[in-house]
Amino acid sequence: MSNKQWLEVGVVEDIPRLGARVVKIESGDIAVFRTSEDKIFALRDKCPHKGGPLSQGIVQGENVACPLHDWKIKLVSGEATAPDEGCTASYPVKVEDGNVYLSLTATGA
Amino acid sequence: MKEKLILVGNGMAGMRALEELLKIAPDKYDITVFGAEPHGNYNRIMLSPVLSGEMPFEDTLLNDRQWYEDNGITLHAGDPVEHLDRVGRQVKTAGGLSADYDVLLLATGSTPFIIPVPGHELQGVIGFRDIKDVDDMLEASRDYKKAVVIGGGLLGLEAANGLLKQGMEVSVVHIGDTLMERQLDKVAGKLLKDSLEERGLNFLMEAQTEVLIGDERVKAVRFKDGSEVEADLVVMAVGIRPNFSLAKEAGLHCERGIVVSDTMQTFDPKIYAVGECVQHRGNTYGLVAPLFEQAKVCANHLAHMGIAFYQGSITSTKLKVTGIDLFSAGDFVGDETTEELVFQDASRGVYKKLVLKENRVVGSVLYGDTIDGTWYFQLLRDGTDVTDFRENMLFGQHHLGDSGHGEADQLALLPDSTEICGCNGVCKGDITSAIKQHGLFTLDEVKLHTKAAASCGSCTGLVESLLASTVGGDYESAPSKKPMCGCTDFTHDEVRTGVKENELKSIPDLMKFMNWNTSDGCSKCRPALNYYMICAWPGEYDDDYQSRFINERVHANIQKDGTYSVVPRMFGGVTSSKELRAIADVADKFNIPEVKVTGGQRIDLFGVTKEQLPEVWADLNAAGMISGHAYGKSLRTVKTCVGSNWCRFGTQDSTGLGISIEHITWGSWTPHKYKIAVSGCPRNCAEATIKDFGIVCIDSGYELHIGGNGGIKVRATDLLCKVETEQEAKDYCAAFMQFYREEAHYLERTAPWIERVGLTYVKEKIVEDNEGRAALVERFHESQKYAQVDPWAERVAGKDEHEFKPLQFVPTQKAS
């Protein structure tokens, strides 16, 4: 997408490793995750199961475990890992010079 | 170039080994599979339901051809390997194919034993082993009327039942006087025979087959005593023989099977073997559970991880005949060194027998009511000392008070619509159909697919029994050595020992040292590891807050809408007008929507947003209140009654004692939540006998009770001992709590822990060992030095500030 608008949301260090922070938007919170390898991902902060805040979950590899019922959601795509089924929106993220940029155009469901 | 791995035998054991291998080393080998049967790998256990018409064959496929393709595996189905050249490391098939290997895995299974009586080669005489046999039987049932099954064992009875359902007249011929004598004693065998006769099966007991009569096709069976019975179909189900001719001809050491070591390696280091074709420590196995354990070990060595060992299996059996509940395990006959517990209720058709040796279960037979089979089997494999509860054992574990499952003791008779898992609304039919459709073998797989037993876990026993009765004895019950989680093969106990012995003081160090197979661990193991570190290294270990569940990370309870609840501590359940005023002010100031009194004598403020938490805590701190830890695997509350200060029956100052005990124990992290209560007299108004640690004051001192639980499964406490002074009561309280902290598995409450290790053991350590008790008390107090810091005050002062602030607010117009 060429007309992608990038929004600067902070620096990588603002997000705890193996943790997440929330970007507050009127249309619904977005959770921004940082893995043990410092990769950054962004998902709508709502589990496809019962709407649990994924930002509060435990990050493991490139999945996050929802704090309400322990569904494992893929950070890359927002999809639930099998055999659970469901998907939450994911948002493009890029890191430049340690700054984290978020696009508000969702790529997932 | 990748190494070449060849699997000979496209059955359940070999394929399971490949699946396990792909999980841990997906790119290590170039894999080729040879199978004699012209299909992908199917679930042999489900042949009985296919025969009885309860399930189509397609549903039994575990790995279809697409699966092999997706995983880059070359499959040659329907072309058996006939020659193995160990020197040239090559196999040749009947169809003339040849292939080279670097590593070879043999999983050639077994063949049914055909009694070599005259006439055994006639048409219509078959075994019961693969889908072709089932097809032959189904075809015969369409054209013929009379079937004879030779062999009254597990397989024979399943075959007989299937043929009966297909409309044939079936006689079962058995050489002994008891059906399934390898699994049942005489009494249970008789009950089984009666109920099968009721269904229309005919039995010829103590009958020895002499000759099968017929010209081309079999017509009758004649016995040694000269009698005859007509037969258009004869199914031989008298046993299986490991199939190892390929290995033997290649010069591999074989006895009753291919001999393997504890690593599943044969005498040729390039060749491994798993499944029914192997002989391990003198035993051969014909059930799936042990084969899967072997597969896992074998995969570990094929992946060059080299840390797993197979140490043999104890197996249990269930009969897969719909409507018949039967379970047996271990040595159910016994000898002069054993004793028996027997329960018999003829009119209900229930029979239970447990064989004990030195107060440990060594075998069991259950008929009609098998709901506790999995429990007895667990006790058997764990070698649990049952002294403390043997008088109630025959009434089963559920007798102790599972909530919500009522009289569900005859699982097989329950309709499919019976709700099994009350948390997630999962019915019996949902579970059994998921097991069949997805080919599930383990409790964990059933949990994942159906969500049954995945919440509170109180129906775990029921679900495990359903699994067992659906797949027969072949289910993979919780292995006796149960790994912590999928990230490791080590058990909780092994990890705890590893932490201490190797002085591992951080989670990454531990994961590296103990060969974790994931980089970050998972939501199961990380909180456990964090706790084990805290317990082992008080004052030294840096708490890893990303390894805690959200509630412990933000020191409040997350609610379904993502808001939090806040519970300030009220020592001993005593509060004051000042505290209540502060709570009321907080409720007003932050517009807290609900204020509720808890079961543990505290006040709970609901609907607080995460961002508000530090401000709410600051106000509560200002009034002298600290965190109530209502969110933690930690000391929750000390509940008290008013005691001798006010009550005309009170014998001691229970309130005062409760308050000082809460001052001693607050802040302590424990394997699971931990509740204490102190009652001032035996009327026990503080309900101390359903707490983890309960004190009941009496005129002459204090009764100390342990291991109670009022939740999912009500369990009244066991009496630990009586003491005379308050100081002793406090010391025993600290010693017991520390002992639990050091020995229980993470997320194991005191009740199941005590049932696992036995009350006698706990008494030995706490009551009888004065020095040991004193050391425990000291370790508890040492650990409390670092634990008693109010987490709320720390966060009010700025700790983990980012946790309570959004990363960014985005103005409305930018959202798309």
Interface residues (C-beta under 8 A of the other chain):
Chain A: Q5 L7 V9 G10 D14 I15 P16 R17 L18 G19 R21 V22 V23 K24 I25 E26 S27 D29 V32 T35 S36 E37 K50 G51 G52 P53 Q56 G57 I58 V59 Q60 G61 A65 P67 L68 H69 D70 K72 P83 L104 T105
Chain B: H438 L448 H449 S455 T518 S519 D520 G521 C522 S523 R526 P527 Q546 S547 F549 I550 R553 V554 I558 K560 G562 H802 P806 L807 Q808 F809 V810 T812 K814 A815 S816
